Amino acid sequence: MFAVIYRWRLRPGMEQQFTDGWHRVTAAIHARCGSYGSRLHRADDGTWVAYARWPDEAARERCAVPDAEGVAMMAGAVEERFPETRLQIVDDLLAEPGTP
């Protein structure tokens, strides 16, 4: 499996617009591109971090922008975008509550 970490610093007061855009884009990517979904976090240093999982790097690369309006919502809320971190998953013990 393949994962990517994304990180942004948002414009003050634009958090809801960013979150709404991220939700739209992530739902579209999951539905149309075969991703395994993503989680969005607010870090204690004030940045926002998303972690997305894919079956493989090629699946991510084939995915075009599935929701241009959502992408524009996110872009309008971002003050600074940090380089993404690409990860090859070596082992996985992450479990959702209520699952073994």
C-alpha positions in Angstrom: 0.0 0.0 0.0 0.9 3.6 -0.5 0.2 6.7 1.7 0.8 10.4 1.4 1.0 13.1 4.1 -0.2 16.6 3.2 0.4 19.7 5.3 -0.9 23.2 5.1 -1.0 26.5 7.1 -4.5 28.1 6.6 -5.5 31.7 6.4 -7.1 32.8 9.7 -10.9 32.4 9.6 -10.8 30.1 6.5 -10.8 26.8 8.4 -14.4 25.9 7.7 -14.0 26.6 3.9 -10.9 24.4 3.9 -12.6 21.6 5.8 -15.6 21.7 3.5 -13.4 21.7 0.4 -11.2 18.9 1.8 -14.3 16.8 2.5 -15.7 17.2 -1.0 -12.4 16.4 -2.7 -11.7 13.4 -0.5 -15.1 12.0 -1.0 -14.8 12.4 -4.7 -11.3 10.8 -4.8 -12.6 7.9 -2.7 -15.6 7.3 -5.0 -13.9 7.8 -8.4 -10.2 7.0 -8.0 -10.1 4.0 -5.7 -8.4 5.6 -2.7 -8.8 4.1 0.7 -9.8 7.5 2.1 -8.1 10.1 4.2 -8.0 11.7 7.7 -7.7 15.4 8.3 -6.0 16.7 11.5 -5.2 20.0 13.1 -1.7 19.9 14.6 -0.7 21.5 17.8 1.6 23.8 15.9 -1.4 25.3 14.0 -0.8 23.5 10.7 -3.4 21.1 9.2 -2.3 17.6 8.2 -4.0 15.0 6.1 -3.0 11.4 5.7 -4.4 9.5 2.6 -4.0 5.8 1.7 -4.0 4.3 -1.7 -3.7 0.7 -3.1 -0.5 1.9 -4.8 1.3 5.0 -6.1 0.1 4.4 -9.6 -3.6 4.6 -8.5 -2.9 8.0 -7.0 -1.0 9.3 -10.0 -3.9 8.3 -12.3 -6.4 10.3 -10.3 -7.3 13.6 -11.9 -9.0 16.4 -10.0 -12.5 14.9 -9.3 -14.0 18.0 -7.7 -12.6 21.3 -9.1 -14.9 23.4 -6.8 -13.6 21.6 -3.7 -10.0 22.1 -4.8 -10.7 25.8 -5.3 -12.3 26.0 -1.8 -9.2 24.5 -0.3 -6.7 26.6 -2.4 -8.5 29.8 -1.3 -8.1 28.9 2.3 -4.4 27.9 2.2 -1.8 30.4 3.3 1.2 28.0 2.9 1.4 24.5 1.4 4.3 22.3 2.6 5.8 19.6 0.4 4.0 16.3 0.6 5.6 13.2 2.1 5.1 9.9 0.1 5.2 6.7 2.2 5.4 3.0 1.4 3.5 1.2 4.1 5.8 -1.5 5.7 3.5 -2.7 8.5 0.0 -1.6 9.7 -1.5 -2.1 13.1 -3.9 0.9 12.9 -7.4 -0.3 13.9 -10.6 1.6 14.1 -12.5 1.5 17.4 -14.7 -1.6 17.6 -12.6 -3.6 15.1 -10.0 -6.2 15.9 
